[in-house]
Amino acid sequence: MKFHPILSEQPLPARFNNPFDYEPDALCRAAVKQLQADLPIEPIEGKMYGVLIVERNGEIGYLQAYSGQIADEGEDFVPAVFDYLQPNGYFKIHEAEITQLNQKIAQLKVSTAYRQAQENQKKIQQEAEKAIDEARRVMQGAKFLRDKRRKEAFISEAERNEMTRQSQFLKAELQRKKKAYAEQITAAQTVMNRYQEQITAWKRERKMKSDRLQRWLFSQFSLLNACEERKNLLDIFRDYYLQNSPARTKAAHITSVNTAERAAKESLAASLLPPSGAGECCEPKLLQYAFLHGYKPISMAMFWWGPSPKTEIRQHGNYYPACNGKCKPILEWMLEGIDVDDKDCNRTDNKTELALSERLQILYEDDYLAVVVKPSGLLSVPGKGNQASIYSILCERWKGKSDAFMVHRLDMATSGLLVVARTSEVHKALQAQFIRRTVKKKYVALLPLSIIEKQLPAEGRIELPLSPDPDDRPRQRVDRTNGKPAITEYRLIGKTTYGKETLKAVKIALYPLTGRTHQLRVHCAHPDGLGTPIIGDNLYGQRAERLWLHAAHLEFTHPITQERMSFDTPL
């Protein structure tokens, strides 16, 4: 049964919650609790699940889904928007063709003939280098002896001519060897080229088939919105990208025959395609089923169940927003016609912003720089909206006297010390200190008591390379292939209390040796780091009244006075 009745006296939300920024309501929590009771307690693989509270004919209940697609979806979960896993269906047939090409490439690369050709080419190359080097040594040795003979005594004309003939012979011998081996190398390379051309042809065919199949698949995902309109994934993403990406919009209007511009226009076609896996997340599956069967969406929530993936950070049982890369274009389309709550849980209102601005503490200020304590919830630099920031506050404070130059930044949710330059020269000098890593920084964070159970060393070093998550910015992921180096040293301080309710936590000191986005947050949360998210981390853990991460110590050299300056501020 896809529809699951739910008994609750809780009032229905007035507006549909924003899937990208929400706190689960009581109905969603009740539905999630019922769903989790039927899930494996310790699944082998983790998966994202979702519930959608719906109403039809006065009856309240929920639909449930999981991200991805498997052959046996089960009666209790909504089906895929488009089932492409039918054994004899179009997708599986053409997928088999692509698999066959992969097998051909793999088989050729391990074939005896291919390996012999590789070894023969390598062998001839090595023989050529050895023989030519030997010929050069003989030629140099003979020259050394001739030069020595010339210095020893009178040389007859006959001997001089013999020396010349020897030199010419050895030079000619070297050229003959080079030519002979060049012919052998060319012959061996020709054999290898035949294999490489075959592999390249198969790869080209594979890409063509893969692109064609991907486009076909996206065209089959026909998604409804609340206005009973339909669009496939190709059109949804194309329209969204052209509306929200200036670069793509500019490329779309190129009419020039200029080679470079035509290449840009051709690459645009690929950039307008949906990402792989689009349309298979919980949210579009739930809404599609609701629209098809006459259910009115009330609210939704998604949660992770099971172990975290190797690269992303997912905490068992935690709620998560919809991803930006795959879901934002789709949900903007599907939720047309629905009154969606536009409240931003992470954004402070004007009254709070004013209070934060007034609370800005300036620890040091002269004609060249200032050191301030940024409160949690205040931006370092202006964002998309007209929100207050450290930059805007200081620009107003120094109006008519100097400008504000941000040397470094803190996340909006992070509090603590910032140094701000008042001239471009001081800004460059301070940035140079950050680049040379002569600036000393210490952060203090609060972690749940569960970290004690992990029995980690009291001090340690975390090295996990990071890169942006292309499907869910601004989240970062551990990327051991293409990520940038990220190094953090830590020291456990001890138990402490926090918040109005004097909750218990473990205080930890964090020393970033690199400055990657969300470095400390990811290094704390990832299983290969501390495996424990910072309290209040809404991206990598659970939301709380604030993110308990604070830049507590900052030390640098004043660019003008050359004085070593040190500042501390408690969490």
Helices and strands as residue ranges (DSSP letters): E 4-5, H 26-37, E 47-56, E 59-66, H 90-110, H 112-152, H 157-220, E 222-224, E 230-232, H 233-244, H 246-252, H 259-271, H 282-292, E 296-305, E 319-320, H 324-334, H 350-358, E 361-365, E 369-374, H 390-397, E 405-406, E 415-421, H 424-436, E 440-447, G 449-454, E 459-463, E 466-468, E 476-478, E 487-498, E 503-512, H 519-525, E 549-557, E 564-568
